[in-house]
Amino acid sequence: MKRKVIASGVLLSLFSMNAWCDEDVTAQMELEPAVQAPGFQYFVGLRGGVNLIGSDNTASVTTGDIDSDDDDFGAFGALDLGVYTPNKQGRIYYSFEYHTTTTQFDDEDAYDINVGLHLLNADHIFRSQASVKPFVGLHIGYAFAETDSDFSGSYDDSGVVFGIQAGLGWEVIDDLGLEVGLRHTVLPSERRSWQAENSAGDSVTVETQLKGVTSAYLGATYRF
């Protein structure tokens, strides 16, 4: 009889302990929220800075050649729309950039060159969890370029472009970041002739060939 009582007591003790352990595990699972890996995050960005549009210009009149400024510093602005990959190790985005610069004849402003770029970009971000994040990337897209002046003639060209970019980014507050960078885009390179005028009003034949645009910028991004 005593053996039966002792055996029953042992079984009841084991059952109670097992039930208590199950309740404790269940309570811990309820208290600890599930940790999910960060997913894709959309962003919008604005950039602006200085550019250098490389070009090869030859201007000539009946009396001879005119000195022209082949390369000149200008300004640009850009809008970015895209998405960060999980863990923020990369990003893919569309950007529109608008560049402008002024070309001179005989040390006088002659005409503006305006370049618009529609680009698809892909960046790889190093040290994505650090406070300062270096990145490098590639871009490809379509560009149009044209002159803006009071001349009767004008230059325009368009075509597929490609290039590279690199920079540094850092977070200011949650979801808001700043970055600085350099970009270079190879522009359509077909050489075209068009008509302009010099300061004396003489007709000038200009041959223009764009090479590329290099830019340095400061930008801000907002993730949502």
For each residue, the residues with C-beta under 8 A, 3 or more apart:
1: 4 5
2: 5 6
3: 6 7
4: 1 7 8
5: 1 2 8 9
6: 2 3 9 10
7: 3 4 10 11
8: 4 5 11 12
9: 5 6 12 13
10: 6 7 13 14
11: 7 8 14 15
12: 8 9 15 16
13: 9 10 16 17
14: 10 11 17 18
15: 11 12 18 19
16: 12 13 19 20
17: 13 14 20 21
18: 14 15 21 22
19: 15 16 22 23
20: 16 17 23 24
21: 17 18 24 25
22: 18 19 25 26
23: 19 20 26 27
24: 20 21 27 28
25: 21 22 28 29
26: 22 23 29 30
27: 23 24 30 31
28: 24 25 31 32
29: 25 26 32
30: 26 27
31: 27 28
32: 28 29
33:
34:
35:
36: 39
37: 86 87
38: 41 86 87 88
39: 36 86
40: 83 84 85 86
41: 38 83 84 88 223 224
42: 82 83 84 223 224
43: 80 81 82 83 84 91 93 221 222 223 224
44: 79 80 81 221 222 224
45: 79 80 81 82 93 219 220 221 222
46: 77 78 79 80 219 220
47: 77 78 79 80 95 97 217 218 219
48: 75 76 77 78 217 218 219
49: 75 76 215 216 217 218
50: 73 74 75 76 215 216
51: 73 74 75 76 99 101 213 214 215 216
52: 71 72 73 74 101 213 214 215
53: 71 72 74 99 101 113 115 187 210 212 213
54: 70 71 187 210 211 212 213 214
55: 70 71 103 113 208 209 210 211
56: 70 191 208 209 211
57: 68 69 70 103 206 207 208 209
58: 65 68 206 207
59: 65 66 67 68 105 196 198 204 205 206 207
60: 64 65 66 204 205
61: 64 65 66 198 202 203 204 205
62: 202
63: 202
64: 60 61
65: 58 59 60 61
66: 59 60 61 105 106 198 204
67: 59 105 106 107
68: 57 58 59 103 104 105 110 206
69: 57 72 103 104
70: 54 55 56 57 103
71: 52 53 54 55
72: 52 53 69 101 102 103 104
73: 50 51 52 101
74: 50 51 52 53 99 100 101 102
75: 48 49 50 51 99 100
76: 48 49 50 51 97 98 99 100 213 215 217
77: 46 47 48 97 98
78: 46 47 48 95 96 97 98 217 219
79: 44 45 46 47 95 96
80: 43 44 45 46 47 93 94 95 121 219 221
81: 43 44 45 93 94 95
82: 42 43 45 91 92 93 94 121
83: 40 41 42 43 91 92 93
84: 40 41 42 43 88 90 91 223
85: 40 88 89 90 91 92
86: 37 38 39 40 89
87: 37 38 128
88: 38 41 84 85 91 125 128 129 133
89: 85 86 124 125 128
90: 84 85 122 123 124 125
91: 43 82 83 84 85 88 121 122 123 125
92: 82 83 85 120 121 122 123
93: 43 45 80 81 82 83 120 121 123
94: 80 81 82 118 119 120 121
95: 47 78 79 80 81 117 119 121 139
96: 78 79 116 117 118 119
97: 47 76 77 78 115 116 117 119 215
98: 76 77 78 114 115 116 117
99: 51 53 74 75 76 114 115 116 117 213 215
100: 74 75 76 112 113 114 115 148
101: 51 52 53 72 73 74 112 113
102: 72 74 109 110 111 112 113
103: 55 57 68 69 70 72 109 110 111 112 113
104: 68 69 72 107 108 109 110
105: 59 66 67 68 108 110 196 198 199 204
106: 66 67 198 199
107: 67 104
108: 104 105 199
109: 102 103 104
110: 68 102 103 104 105 149 196
111: 102 103 147 148 149 151 196
112: 100 101 102 103 147 148 149
113: 53 55 100 101 102 103 145 146 147 148 155 210
114: 98 99 100 145 146 147 148
115: 53 97 98 99 100 143 144 145 187 210 213
116: 96 97 98 99 143 144 145
117: 95 96 97 98 99 141 142 143 161 185 213
118: 94 96 141 142 143
119: 94 95 96 97 139 140 141 161 163 185
120: 92 93 94 139 140 141
121: 80 82 91 92 93 94 95 137 138 139 165
122: 90 91 92 137 138 139
123: 90 91 92 93 135 136 137 165
124: 89 90 135 136 137
125: 88 89 90 91 128 133 134 135 169
126: 133 134 135
127: 130 132 133 134
128: 87 88 89 125 133
129: 88
130: 127 133
131: 170 171
132: 127 168 169 170
133: 88 125 126 127 128 130 168 169 170
134: 125 126 127 166 167 168
135: 123 124 125 126 166 167 168 169 179 181
136: 123 124 164 165 166
137: 121 122 123 124 164 165 166
138: 121 122 162 163 164 165
139: 95 119 120 121 122 162 163 164 165 183 185
140: 119 120 160 161 162 163
141: 117 118 119 120 160 161 162
142: 117 118 158 159 160 161
143: 115 116 117 118 158 159 160 161 185 187 188
144: 115 116 156 157 158
145: 113 114 115 116 155 156 157 158 187 188 210
146: 113 114 154 155 156 157
147: 111 112 113 114 151 154 155 156 194 208
148: 100 111 112 113 114 154
149: 110 111 112 154 196
150:
151: 111 147 154 195 196 197
152: 195
153: 194 195 196
154: 146 147 148 149 151 194
155: 113 145 146 147 192 194 206 208
156: 144 145 146 147 192
157: 144 145 146 187 188 190 192 210
158: 142 143 144 145 188
159: 142 143 188 190
160: 140 141 142 143 188
161: 117 119 140 141 142 143 185 186 187 188
162: 138 139 140 141 185 186
163: 119 138 139 140 183 184 185 186 212
164: 136 137 138 139 183 184
165: 121 123 136 137 138 139 181 182 183 184
166: 134 135 136 137 181 182
167: 134 135 179 180 181 182
168: 132 133 134 135 179 180 181
169: 125 132 133 135 177 178 179 221
170: 131 132 133 177 178 179
171: 131 174 176 177
172: 176 177 178
173: 176
174: 171
175: 222 223 224
176: 171 172 173 220 221 222 223
177: 169 170 171 172 220 221 222 223
178: 169 170 172 218 219 220 221
179: 135 167 168 169 170 218 219 220 221
180: 167 168 216 217 218 219
181: 135 165 166 167 168 216 217 219
182: 165 166 167 214 215 216 217
183: 139 163 164 165 214 215 217
184: 163 164 165 212 213 214 215
185: 117 119 139 143 161 162 163 212 213 214
186: 161 162 163 189 211 212
187: 53 54 115 143 145 157 161 210 211 212 213
188: 143 145 157 158 159 160 161 210
189: 186 209 210 211
190: 157 159 209
191: 56 207 208 209
192: 155 156 157 207 208 209
193: 205 206 207
194: 147 153 154 155 205 206 208
195: 151 152 153 203 204 205 206
196: 59 105 110 111 149 151 153 203 204 205 206
197: 151 201 202 203 204
198: 59 61 66 105 106 201 202 204
199: 105 106 108
200:
201: 197 198
202: 61 62 63 197 198
203: 61 195 196 197
204: 59 60 61 66 105 195 196 197 198
205: 59 60 61 193 194 195 196
206: 57 58 59 68 155 193 194 195 196
207: 57 58 59 191 192 193
208: 55 56 57 147 155 191 192 194
209: 55 56 57 189 190 191 192
210: 53 54 55 113 115 145 157 187 188 189
211: 54 55 56 186 187 189
212: 53 54 163 184 185 186 187
213: 51 52 53 54 76 99 115 117 184 185 187
214: 51 52 54 182 183 184 185
215: 49 50 51 52 76 97 99 182 183 184
216: 49 50 51 180 181 182
217: 47 48 49 76 78 180 181 182 183
218: 47 48 49 178 179 180
219: 45 46 47 48 78 80 178 179 180 181
220: 45 46 176 177 178 179
221: 43 44 45 80 169 176 177 178 179
222: 43 44 45 175 176 177
223: 41 42 43 84 175 176 177
224: 41 42 43 44 175
